[in-house]
Amino acid sequence: MPLQKGDQAPDVTLPSHTNEQVSLASLYQAQPTVVVFFPLAFTSTCTEELCTFRDDLSVYNGLGVQVAAVSVDSPFVLDRFRKEIGADYLFLSDFNREASRGFGVLREAPLGPGLRNASDRAVFIVNTDGTVRYVWHSSNPSLLPPFEEIRAALAN
């Protein structure tokens, strides 16, 4: 079950797309963070989702928040994916599934034949004190998050 509004977000350290270790707590403390879990890089729905965040990044930055995308892909795959879609925000590798477990979004059902242990698609807004302020979660990998609802939650 995913974290709920009011829960404390986990402090997990993950490698970034540049293979630097990044503590999630350090992100939250710096500014509110939109943590975006996506199943797999280079898939059509994930590409559409992350390009939408890319296209709206100035809105998020204008609201004083940062975006961090998390998947179980390796840092090397994430670096290539990030460059290919032209995203200018942080990508984090949850290769060991620590963040997915901590946020409660590790997918139990296979994503496809033989594809187990990816993350569900989910979006969390985490305040600077580490408190979860907003949650959207779907076990349907084809469903995009409600982008307008996320921006509205940030504006309030």
N, C-alpha and C positions, 0 to 999 in steps of 0.2 A: 504494500500500500504506500502510495507516495506521501511525502511530507505534506502537512496541511498548513493553512494560514495560521500564523502564530507560533509554529514550531521553530526550533533553532536549526539553522542550516549547518551541515557538517563542515568541519575544517579538514579538507583532504588536500594533499599536495599532488599535483599532476604535472606531467611534462607538457609544455606548450608546443605549438607548431615549430618553434625554433629550438626545441629540445631543452629549454630552460625549465627548472622546477618552479611551479607557481602554487602558492598556498591560496586556497579559495578564501580563507579568512582575511588574507591581506587584500584581496580584491574587494570584499564586502566592506572592510574598514575604510578603504580609500574612497569609495562612493557606492551608492546603490547599484546593484548588478542584476541584469537580466541574464539568468543562466538558462541556456537553450540546449536541451538534450536532443540529439537526433540519432537515428539508428545507424546509418552508414553513409560515408562520403560517396560521391559520384552517382548516387541514385536520383531518379527524377524528382521525387517529392522533396527529398532533403535539399537538393540543389535549388528548387523553387523557394523553399522555406528560407534558406540561408541567403539567397539573393534578395529576398524581400527585406530581411534584416539589413543587408548591405545597402539597399536602396533607401531605407528609412533611417540609416545610422545618424544622420544630422538631426533628426527629430529626437532620437534617444539621447544624443549628446546634448541637445538643447534643453532637455528635461533634467540634465545633470546625472545621467546614468550611463553605465558602460554595458556592453554586450559581451558575453563569453559563451562560445559554442563548444559543446562537449560531446564526444562520441567515443566508441570503443576502438576506433581506428588508431593506428600507430601515429606518432608525431610526424613521420615522414609522409604518410598518406595525407594527413591533415594539412601539412605545408603545401603539398602539390595541389590539393583541392582548393585551399584558400587562395592560392595564386591563380588557379584556373578561373575561379568565379570572381576574382578581383575584390575580395572582401578585405576590409581594413579594420578588423577587430580580432580579438583573441580567440584562438582555437586551442582546445585542451584535449589531450589524449587520456581517456579513461580505460586504457588497455587492460588494466588489472581489475576493472569494474568496481573500484572503491567508491567513487562518487555515485555511480548508478545504484549501488546497494544503499549508500548513505541517504540518498534522496528518495529511495524506494521506487526506482523506475527501471530496475533491471528486468528485462523482458523474459518471461518464463516460457512462452510459446515460441516455437521456431519462427524466424523471420522469413524463411524460405527453406527449401530442402537442405538440411544439414547446417543451417545458419542459426546457431543458438547463442544466447548470452549477449545480445545487442541490447541497447537501451530502447525503451519506449520513447515516443516523441513527447516531450514535456517542456514547459516553460515555468520558471520560478523567478519571482522578483524578490531579491534579498536586500533588506535594509542594512545600513552601516553597522548596526549592532548584531547582525547575523540572523535577525528574525525574518522568517518567510512572510512576505506581505501579499503575495499573489501566487496561485497555483493553477496551471492548466496541464492536463495529462490525458493522453490517449494511447490505448494499446493498438489502435488501428494505424499502421504505418503509412497509410495513404491519406490520412487526414491532416490538413494544415492547421496550425494554431490560429486562434482568432486575433489577428494582428491589431485590429482597432480596439478590441477589448483590452489588450495588453497595454497599448498606448494610453487608453483612458484610465487604467489602473495606475499608471505612472503619473498622470496629470493630477490625480486626486491626492 
